[in-house]
Amino acid sequence: MASEGILRQQALHRLYAENSGWLNGWLRRQLGCSQRAADLAQDTFVRVLAKESDPNGIREPRAYLHTIAKGLLLNHWRRRQLEQAYLEALALQPEPLAPSPETQALVVETLLQVEAMLARLPERVRRAFLLSQLQGLTYAAIAAELGVSERMVKKYMAQAMLHCLQLADDA
C-alpha cells in the first residue's frame, strides 16, 4: 500500500518535471500573460493530483494535460466574458446606483454559479430555459425556435425548474 503511494508520487513528480515547462509555454501563448499561465498550469496539475488514477497509465501525457488545461482555459475565458459583460452593464448605471466592489464580486460569483448550473442541463433544456427567462419568449415561440412542440417546451421548462429547485435545496 505504502509503496503504491510512493510510486504514484514519483510518477506525478516525473509528469510534472517533464511537462510543466511545455504546458506553461502553451498556456502563455494562449493567454499572453505569464502569471495567469502559471496559475492555470498549476491548476492543471492540481486536477491531475486530485484524480485517483495512476499517472503511469497515461499514454500521452501532453495530450492528457492539454485536455485538462484547455477546459480550465475555456472556464477562464468564460469567466472573463461574464465579468466584462457585468462591468459594461455597471458602467451604464448612474454613479450612486453602482454597487460596492464587494457586491460586484458577489454578483460575479453568483453569475458563475448560475452559469455552472445551466451548463449541467441538456442543450435543448438550457436553450428553452434561457429563451424563456432572458428573452421572454412564449412557449410557442420557443417551440418554433427549437423545432419542437409546445408540449416538449413545457417538459424542458419543467426539467429546468426542477433542476433549479434541487440546486436551491442543496445550497
C-alpha positions as CSV (number, residue, x, y, z in Angstrom):
1,M,0.0,0.0,0.0
2,A,2.7,2.5,1.0
3,S,4.8,1.5,-2.0
4,E,1.9,2.2,-4.3
5,G,1.7,5.7,-2.9
6,I,5.4,6.3,-3.3
7,L,5.2,5.0,-6.9
8,R,2.3,7.3,-7.7
9,Q,4.1,10.2,-6.1
10,Q,7.2,9.5,-8.2
11,A,5.1,9.3,-11.4
12,L,3.4,12.6,-10.6
13,H,6.7,14.2,-10.0
14,R,8.0,12.9,-13.3
15,L,4.9,14.0,-15.1
16,Y,5.3,17.5,-13.7
17,A,9.1,17.7,-14.3
18,E,8.8,16.5,-17.9
19,N,5.8,18.6,-18.9
20,S,5.3,21.7,-16.7
21,G,7.6,23.8,-18.9
22,W,5.8,22.8,-22.1
23,L,2.4,23.3,-20.5
24,N,3.3,26.7,-19.1
25,G,4.6,27.8,-22.5
26,W,1.5,26.7,-24.3
27,L,-0.7,28.5,-21.8
28,R,1.4,31.6,-22.0
29,R,0.9,31.7,-25.8
30,Q,-2.8,31.2,-25.4
31,L,-3.2,33.9,-22.7
32,G,-0.4,36.4,-23.4
33,C,0.2,36.5,-19.6
34,S,2.9,34.5,-17.9
35,Q,1.3,34.9,-14.4
36,R,-2.1,33.6,-15.4
37,A,-0.4,30.9,-17.5
38,A,1.5,29.7,-14.4
39,D,-1.7,29.7,-12.4
40,L,-3.6,27.6,-14.9
41,A,-0.6,25.2,-15.3
42,Q,-0.6,24.7,-11.6
43,D,-4.4,24.2,-11.6
44,T,-3.9,21.6,-14.3
45,F,-1.5,19.6,-12.2
46,V,-3.7,20.0,-9.1
47,R,-6.5,18.4,-11.1
48,V,-4.2,15.5,-12.1
49,L,-3.2,15.2,-8.4
50,A,-6.8,15.1,-7.3
51,K,-7.6,12.2,-9.7
52,E,-7.3,8.7,-8.3
53,S,-5.9,7.3,-11.5
54,D,-2.4,6.0,-11.9
55,P,-0.2,8.6,-13.7
56,N,1.9,5.7,-15.0
57,G,-1.1,4.7,-17.1
58,I,-1.2,7.9,-19.1
59,R,0.0,7.0,-22.5
60,E,0.0,10.5,-24.0
61,P,0.8,12.9,-21.1
62,R,0.9,16.1,-23.1
63,A,-2.5,15.3,-24.8
64,Y,-3.9,14.5,-21.3
65,L,-2.6,17.7,-19.8
66,H,-3.7,19.7,-22.8
67,T,-7.2,18.4,-22.5
68,I,-7.4,19.4,-18.8
69,A,-5.7,22.8,-19.4
70,K,-8.0,23.6,-22.3
71,G,-11.0,23.1,-20.1
72,L,-9.5,25.4,-17.5
73,L,-8.7,27.9,-20.2
74,L,-12.2,27.8,-21.5
75,N,-13.5,28.4,-18.0
76,H,-11.1,31.3,-17.6
77,W,-12.3,32.9,-20.8
78,R,-15.9,32.4,-20.0
79,R,-15.4,34.0,-16.6
80,R,-13.7,37.0,-18.2
81,Q,-16.5,37.4,-20.7
82,L,-19.1,37.2,-17.9
83,E,-17.1,39.7,-15.7
84,Q,-16.7,42.0,-18.7
85,A,-20.4,42.0,-19.6
86,Y,-21.3,42.7,-15.9
87,L,-18.8,45.6,-15.8
88,E,-20.1,47.0,-19.0
89,A,-23.7,46.9,-17.6
90,L,-22.4,48.6,-14.4
91,A,-20.8,51.3,-16.4
92,L,-24.2,52.2,-17.8
93,Q,-25.6,52.7,-14.2
94,P,-25.7,56.2,-12.6
95,E,-22.8,56.6,-10.1
96,P,-25.0,56.4,-6.9
97,L,-26.5,53.1,-8.1
98,A,-23.2,51.4,-8.7
99,P,-22.6,48.6,-6.2
100,S,-19.5,48.3,-4.0
101,P,-16.6,46.2,-5.1
102,E,-17.7,43.5,-2.6
103,T,-21.2,43.4,-4.0
104,Q,-19.7,43.3,-7.5
105,A,-17.6,40.3,-6.6
106,L,-20.6,38.5,-5.0
107,V,-22.7,39.2,-8.2
108,V,-20.0,37.8,-10.4
109,E,-19.6,34.7,-8.2
110,T,-23.4,34.2,-8.3
111,L,-23.5,34.6,-12.1
112,L,-20.7,32.0,-12.4
113,Q,-22.7,29.6,-10.2
114,V,-25.8,30.1,-12.3
115,E,-23.7,29.5,-15.4
116,A,-22.4,26.3,-13.9
117,M,-25.9,25.2,-13.1
118,L,-27.1,25.9,-16.6
119,A,-24.1,24.0,-18.1
120,R,-25.3,20.8,-16.4
121,L,-28.6,21.0,-18.2
122,P,-29.0,19.2,-21.6
123,E,-28.6,21.7,-24.5
124,R,-32.2,22.0,-25.6
125,V,-33.4,22.3,-22.0
126,R,-30.9,25.1,-21.3
127,R,-31.8,26.9,-24.6
128,A,-35.5,26.7,-23.8
129,F,-34.9,28.0,-20.3
130,L,-32.8,30.9,-21.5
131,L,-35.1,31.8,-24.3
132,S,-38.0,31.9,-21.8
133,Q,-36.2,33.6,-18.9
134,L,-33.9,36.0,-20.7
135,Q,-35.7,36.8,-23.9
136,G,-39.2,36.4,-22.6
137,L,-40.3,34.2,-25.5
138,T,-43.6,32.4,-25.2
139,Y,-43.6,28.6,-25.3
140,A,-44.9,28.7,-28.9
141,A,-42.0,31.0,-29.9
142,I,-39.5,28.7,-28.2
143,A,-41.1,25.7,-29.8
144,A,-40.7,27.3,-33.2
145,E,-37.1,28.3,-32.4
146,L,-36.1,24.8,-31.3
147,G,-38.2,23.0,-33.8
148,V,-40.2,21.0,-31.2
149,S,-43.7,21.0,-29.9
150,E,-45.0,23.3,-27.2
151,R,-45.6,20.2,-25.1
152,M,-41.9,19.4,-25.4
153,V,-41.0,23.0,-24.4
154,K,-43.2,22.6,-21.3
155,K,-41.2,19.4,-20.4
156,Y,-37.9,21.2,-21.0
157,M,-39.1,24.1,-18.7
158,A,-40.3,21.6,-16.0
159,Q,-36.9,19.9,-16.2
160,A,-35.0,23.2,-15.8
161,M,-37.2,24.4,-12.9
162,L,-36.8,21.0,-11.1
163,H,-33.0,21.3,-11.6
164,C,-33.0,24.8,-10.1
165,L,-35.1,23.7,-7.1
166,Q,-32.8,20.8,-6.5
167,L,-29.8,23.0,-6.5
168,A,-31.5,25.5,-4.2
169,D,-32.3,22.7,-1.8
170,D,-28.6,21.6,-1.9
171,A,-27.4,25.1,-1.1
